[in-house]
Amino acid sequence: MNIVRNIFNLLRFDRANWKAVVLCILASMVFWIFNAFNKEYSANLSFPILFEFDGERYVPSEHFPKAIAINVKGIGWDLIRRRVGLKQPEIIIRLDRPSEIKKIVAATLIPVLTPQVGNLKINFVATDTLFVDVDKRDVHRFSLKADISSISFRSGFGRISPVVILPDSVKLEGPQTRLHALVDSILLNVEAENVSENFRQEVEITFPGSEFVKRDPPLAQVMFEVGQVQVITQKLKVRINSLTRVKIQDSVAVSFQIPLNRTSDFESQLREIELTVNERQWRGRKSLQPRLLNVPSYATVIKIDPIQANTD
């Protein structure tokens, strides 16, 4: 009974007793944690990667892998520090022939990784394969063109001058394969709504893969004059560029947008506009979009009706 009484006396609400109990529990926990973390464990850790290669001759054509997962064995304290990002070394992988390497089987990197993970022992590499894409550095100059089809104008207004791009070309430096895949000119996509005044906009020069390419300059100015316009629809005679057995209609309706103050000029120049078609373009088709020549620079073609053919 004395033993039971002593236990109840110890657990009675006495600040001195409870403080002693809490301190004992905390001391036991600290001792257990220190003892546990001094043992060896295995864990998957993610190590950041840095690829080294000749940056003067080669550039990345795709984003590099940012990390590699390795299963390692080590003292608990070391694993905890690495897990929370403390003393986490950057793994350096050297690419001696970068343009020839597209993938690296991660397991083959153990001799490279071992001296870089400190006092940890590598069990195996958890990442299966590292994909890399490095290409020879190249430089080309490309002309710039503007696509203004996404620009909407206020009713009764439109473009009344040619589109001007400053500068009209860009120098690109980057992966050879990406540059060679581009066409001769780069299209700038220009967007705006309800335009009724002279237009000027700074546009970023972008294209698929442009994040891997150095652009000089990275921006270009797109500008043109805006004014009141009207739409004129006129039937034009079709001129055939070769002898043909294909029967076609002799005229096609074409709609032009012109500045309001150039109506008389346009009417006097209508006879100079040619609408042509070549027999070789048919190739069994029953309709064809004709080609317009000698359209005044201030006029914009809004619509051309297709030419219908009767091959019977």
C-alpha positions as CSV (number, residue, x, y, z in Angstrom):
1,M,0.0,0.0,0.0
2,N,2.9,2.3,0.7
3,I,4.1,1.9,-2.9
4,V,0.7,2.8,-4.3
5,R,0.5,5.8,-2.0
6,N,3.9,7.0,-3.1
7,I,2.9,6.8,-6.7
8,F,-0.3,8.8,-6.1
9,N,1.7,11.3,-4.2
10,L,4.1,11.7,-7.1
11,L,1.3,12.2,-9.6
12,R,-0.5,14.8,-7.4
13,F,-0.7,18.3,-8.9
14,D,2.6,19.6,-7.6
15,R,4.5,22.0,-9.8
16,A,7.8,20.7,-8.5
17,N,6.9,17.1,-9.2
18,W,5.5,17.8,-12.7
19,K,8.6,19.8,-13.7
20,A,10.8,16.9,-12.7
21,V,8.7,14.4,-14.7
22,V,8.7,16.6,-17.8
23,L,12.4,17.2,-17.6
24,C,13.0,13.4,-17.3
25,I,10.8,12.7,-20.4
26,L,12.5,15.4,-22.4
27,A,15.9,14.1,-21.4
28,S,14.9,10.6,-22.4
29,M,13.6,11.8,-25.8
30,V,16.8,13.7,-26.5
31,F,18.9,10.8,-25.5
32,W,16.8,8.5,-27.8
33,I,17.0,10.9,-30.8
34,F,20.8,11.3,-30.4
35,N,21.2,7.6,-30.1
36,A,19.0,6.9,-33.1
37,F,20.5,9.5,-35.4
38,N,24.0,8.1,-34.7
39,K,23.0,4.9,-36.5
40,E,23.3,4.2,-40.2
41,Y,20.3,4.4,-42.5
42,S,19.5,4.3,-46.2
43,A,17.5,6.9,-48.0
44,N,16.7,8.5,-51.4
45,L,18.3,11.9,-51.7
46,S,17.9,14.4,-54.6
47,F,21.2,16.1,-55.6
48,P,21.3,19.1,-58.0
49,I,23.2,18.6,-61.2
50,L,25.6,20.9,-63.1
51,F,26.7,19.8,-66.6
52,E,30.0,21.1,-67.7
53,F,31.1,21.4,-71.4
54,D,32.8,23.8,-73.8
55,G,30.4,26.7,-73.7
56,E,32.2,28.6,-76.5
57,R,31.4,25.9,-79.1
58,Y,28.3,24.3,-77.7
59,V,24.9,25.4,-76.3
60,P,22.0,23.5,-74.8
61,S,19.1,22.8,-77.2
62,E,16.7,21.5,-74.4
63,H,16.5,22.1,-70.7
64,F,18.9,20.0,-68.7
65,P,17.7,17.7,-65.9
66,K,17.9,19.7,-62.7
67,A,18.5,16.8,-60.2
68,I,19.4,13.2,-59.8
69,A,18.0,10.8,-57.2
70,I,20.5,8.6,-55.4
71,N,19.9,6.0,-52.8
72,V,22.6,6.4,-50.2
73,K,23.6,5.0,-46.8
74,G,24.9,7.2,-44.0
75,I,24.7,8.4,-40.4
76,G,21.2,9.7,-39.5
77,W,22.5,13.2,-38.8
78,D,24.1,13.4,-42.3
79,L,21.0,12.2,-44.0
80,I,18.8,14.7,-42.1
81,R,21.1,17.6,-43.1
82,R,21.1,16.6,-46.7
83,R,17.3,16.0,-46.7
84,V,16.6,19.6,-45.5
85,G,19.1,21.0,-48.0
86,L,22.1,21.7,-45.7
87,K,25.5,20.8,-47.1
88,Q,23.9,19.4,-50.3
89,P,26.7,19.3,-52.9
90,E,26.1,20.1,-56.6
91,I,26.9,17.0,-58.7
92,I,29.1,18.0,-61.6
93,I,28.9,15.9,-64.8
94,R,31.4,16.6,-67.5
95,L,30.3,16.2,-71.2
96,D,33.5,15.8,-73.3
97,R,31.6,15.3,-76.6
98,P,28.3,17.1,-75.8
99,S,26.8,17.1,-79.3
100,E,27.1,13.3,-79.5
101,I,25.4,12.5,-76.2
102,K,21.6,12.4,-76.0
103,K,21.1,10.2,-72.9
104,I,23.1,9.0,-70.0
105,V,22.3,5.8,-68.2
106,A,22.5,7.0,-64.6
107,A,23.9,3.8,-63.2
108,T,27.1,4.3,-65.2
109,L,27.7,7.5,-63.3
110,I,28.5,5.9,-60.0
111,P,32.3,6.3,-60.3
112,V,31.6,10.0,-61.1
113,L,29.1,10.4,-58.2
114,T,31.0,8.6,-55.5
115,P,33.7,11.2,-54.7
116,Q,31.1,14.0,-54.8
117,V,28.6,12.8,-52.2
118,G,30.9,13.3,-49.2
119,N,30.8,10.7,-46.5
120,L,27.7,9.0,-47.9
121,K,27.9,5.6,-49.5
122,I,26.0,5.1,-52.7
123,N,23.7,2.0,-52.8
124,F,22.3,2.6,-56.2
125,V,21.1,5.5,-58.5
126,A,17.3,5.8,-58.3
127,T,17.1,8.0,-61.5
128,D,17.0,5.7,-64.5
129,T,18.2,7.9,-67.4
130,L,19.3,11.5,-67.9
131,F,18.3,13.0,-71.2
132,V,20.5,15.9,-72.6
133,D,20.5,17.8,-75.8
134,V,23.6,19.9,-76.6
135,D,24.2,21.3,-80.1
136,K,27.0,23.3,-81.9
137,R,26.7,27.0,-81.5
138,D,25.7,28.9,-84.7
139,V,24.8,32.4,-85.8
140,H,22.4,33.5,-88.5
141,R,20.5,36.7,-89.4
142,F,16.8,36.5,-90.2
143,S,14.3,39.0,-91.7
144,L,11.3,40.0,-89.7
145,K,7.6,40.0,-90.9
146,A,4.5,41.0,-89.0
147,D,1.2,39.2,-88.8
148,I,-1.4,41.8,-88.1
149,S,-4.5,39.6,-88.7
150,S,-5.3,39.6,-85.0
151,I,-5.6,43.5,-84.9
152,S,-9.2,44.7,-84.9
153,F,-10.1,48.3,-86.0
154,R,-12.8,50.6,-84.9
155,S,-15.7,50.6,-87.4
156,G,-14.8,52.7,-90.4
157,F,-11.1,52.6,-89.7
158,G,-8.2,50.5,-91.0
159,R,-4.6,50.4,-92.1
160,I,-3.8,53.0,-94.7
161,S,0.0,52.5,-95.1
162,P,2.5,49.6,-95.4
163,V,3.6,47.9,-92.3
164,V,7.0,49.0,-91.1
165,I,9.2,46.9,-88.8
166,L,12.3,48.4,-87.0
167,P,14.7,46.8,-87.2
168,D,13.7,44.7,-90.1
169,S,16.0,41.8,-89.2
170,V,17.4,40.0,-86.1
171,K,20.7,38.2,-85.4
172,L,20.2,34.8,-83.7
173,E,22.8,32.8,-81.9
174,G,22.1,29.4,-80.5
175,P,21.8,25.7,-81.3
176,Q,22.7,24.9,-84.9
177,T,19.8,22.5,-85.5
178,R,17.2,24.9,-84.1
179,L,18.4,27.8,-86.3
180,H,18.5,25.7,-89.4
181,A,14.9,24.6,-88.8
182,L,13.7,28.2,-89.0
183,V,12.5,29.6,-92.3
184,D,14.1,32.7,-93.9
185,S,11.9,35.1,-91.9
186,I,10.5,35.2,-88.4
187,L,6.8,36.2,-88.0
188,L,5.9,38.7,-85.3
189,N,2.4,38.2,-83.9
190,V,0.8,41.5,-83.2
191,E,-2.5,41.9,-81.3
192,A,-4.7,44.9,-80.6
193,E,-8.3,45.8,-80.3
194,N,-10.5,48.7,-81.5
195,V,-7.6,50.6,-83.2
196,S,-8.4,54.0,-84.6
197,E,-5.1,55.9,-84.4
198,N,-1.7,55.5,-86.0
199,F,-0.3,52.2,-84.6
200,R,3.0,51.6,-83.0
201,Q,3.8,48.6,-80.8
202,E,6.9,46.9,-79.4
203,V,6.8,43.2,-80.0
204,E,9.0,40.5,-78.5
205,I,10.8,38.3,-81.1
206,T,9.7,34.8,-80.2
207,F,9.5,31.5,-82.0
208,P,9.5,27.8,-81.0
209,G,12.7,27.2,-79.0
210,S,13.5,30.9,-78.7
211,E,14.4,30.5,-75.0
212,F,17.5,28.7,-76.1
213,V,18.5,31.4,-78.6
214,K,20.2,34.7,-78.0
215,R,18.3,37.4,-79.9
216,D,19.9,40.7,-81.0
217,P,17.7,42.7,-80.6
218,P,15.0,40.8,-78.5
219,L,12.3,43.3,-79.4
220,A,11.1,45.1,-82.6
221,Q,8.8,48.0,-83.3
222,V,5.8,47.4,-85.6
223,M,4.0,50.5,-87.0
224,F,1.6,51.7,-89.6
225,E,-0.8,54.5,-90.3
226,V,-4.5,54.2,-89.4
227,G,-7.3,56.3,-91.0
228,Q,-10.8,56.2,-92.3
229,V,-11.3,53.5,-94.9
230,Q,-13.9,52.1,-97.3
231,V,-14.4,48.8,-98.9
232,I,-14.7,48.6,-102.7
233,T,-15.7,45.4,-104.5
234,Q,-14.8,45.1,-108.2
235,K,-15.0,42.3,-110.7
236,L,-11.6,41.7,-112.4
237,K,-10.9,39.7,-115.6
238,V,-8.9,36.6,-115.1
239,R,-5.7,36.3,-117.2
240,I,-4.4,32.7,-117.9
241,N,-0.6,32.4,-118.0
242,S,-0.6,29.4,-120.4
243,L,-2.7,27.6,-123.0
244,T,-5.4,25.7,-121.2
245,R,-8.2,23.2,-121.9
246,V,-9.7,24.1,-118.6
247,K,-12.9,26.2,-118.9
248,I,-13.1,28.8,-116.2
249,Q,-15.1,31.9,-115.5
250,D,-13.8,35.1,-117.1
251,S,-14.0,37.4,-114.1
252,V,-13.9,37.2,-110.3
253,A,-15.1,39.6,-107.6
254,V,-12.4,41.1,-105.4
255,S,-12.9,43.3,-102.3
256,F,-10.4,46.0,-101.5
257,Q,-10.0,48.2,-98.4
258,I,-8.7,51.6,-99.3
259,P,-8.2,55.0,-97.5
260,L,-11.2,57.2,-97.8
261,N,-9.1,60.0,-99.4
262,R,-7.6,57.7,-102.1
263,T,-10.9,56.6,-103.8
264,S,-10.2,58.5,-107.1
265,D,-6.5,57.2,-107.2
266,F,-7.7,53.7,-106.8
267,E,-10.3,53.9,-109.5
268,S,-7.7,55.2,-112.0
269,Q,-5.3,52.3,-111.1
270,L,-7.9,49.5,-111.2
271,R,-7.0,48.7,-114.9
272,E,-3.4,48.0,-113.8
273,I,-4.4,45.3,-111.3
274,E,-4.0,41.8,-112.8
275,L,-5.7,38.6,-111.6
276,T,-3.8,35.6,-112.9
277,V,-3.9,31.8,-112.8
278,N,-1.7,29.1,-114.2
279,E,-3.0,25.9,-115.7
280,R,-0.4,23.8,-113.9
281,Q,-1.9,24.9,-110.5
282,W,-5.2,23.1,-111.2
283,R,-4.0,19.4,-111.0
284,G,-7.6,18.1,-111.0
285,R,-8.9,20.7,-108.5
286,K,-12.3,22.3,-109.3
287,S,-11.5,25.7,-107.7
288,L,-8.4,27.8,-107.3
289,Q,-7.5,31.0,-105.5
290,P,-6.1,33.4,-108.1
291,R,-3.0,35.6,-107.7
292,L,-3.3,39.4,-107.7
293,L,-0.5,41.6,-109.2
294,N,0.1,45.4,-109.1
295,V,-2.1,46.1,-106.1
296,P,-1.4,49.7,-104.9
297,S,0.5,49.7,-101.6
298,Y,-2.3,51.7,-99.8
299,A,-4.9,49.0,-100.7
300,T,-5.6,45.9,-98.7
301,V,-7.2,42.9,-100.3
302,I,-10.1,41.8,-98.1
303,K,-11.6,39.0,-100.1
304,I,-11.0,37.1,-103.4
305,D,-13.7,34.8,-104.7
306,P,-12.2,31.5,-105.9
307,I,-12.1,30.6,-109.6
308,Q,-14.4,27.7,-110.5
309,A,-13.3,25.3,-113.2
310,N,-15.2,23.0,-115.4
311,T,-12.9,20.2,-116.7
312,D,-15.6,18.4,-118.7
